[in-house]
Amino acid sequence: TPIKEGVDFVFEQNPELANSVYEALGFNQLITSNDKIVFGHPGIGKTFTKKSNDFIDVDEDYKEEHTMQKILRANAKNTGKKEDLKEWEDYVTTWWNKVKADAKKSGKQIFVSNLPILRMFPQDFDKVITMSKDTFISRAKQRNDYIQGETEDWKNSLDTEIAKIDKSKILTTDKY
């Protein structure tokens, strides 16, 4: 069912209202067993959620690969060479395919908050959980991760990619 024009904006501006509506409709469990691959907005509480749920946390369970993709991406940005960008894209694609195969084999869900994965493989996500800019900034400050200007730019990049996802897959919340 398509979302009525303006409703997504109202929900983004008022996550408390969105949560109340979701709960009233019976959607108070953010991640269900049908959600095999979930993008959780950075700062949404993936680490906290992992304490009570058995899922693959791409950033933590594949820490070495996650770090390597960051190094390759930085190198590609610094050199500007097409072959370095291709090497990074190939690495991320191979890594992502391995994560999906491991999840299928283990029967576990995947929870990822990696922007390049969202950007490169938007069709893979069953659910995308996001938050308002104010909530993101507030959480970044609480976690001592806030860098003025950079945090806002990161949020804008996240919102740009999330806007490309089928609206029926997106859930905006302030819960974690």
Buried (B, 14 or more C-beta within 10 A) or exposed (E): EEEEEEEBEEBBEBBEEBBEBBEEEEEEEBBEEEBBBBBBBBBBBBEEBBEEEEBBBBBEBBEEBBEBBEEBBEBBEEEEEEEBBEBBBEBBEEBBEEBBEBBEEEEBBBBBBBBBBBBBBBEBBBBBBBBBBEBBBBBBEEEEEBEEEEBBEBBEEBBEBBEEBEEEBBBBBBBB
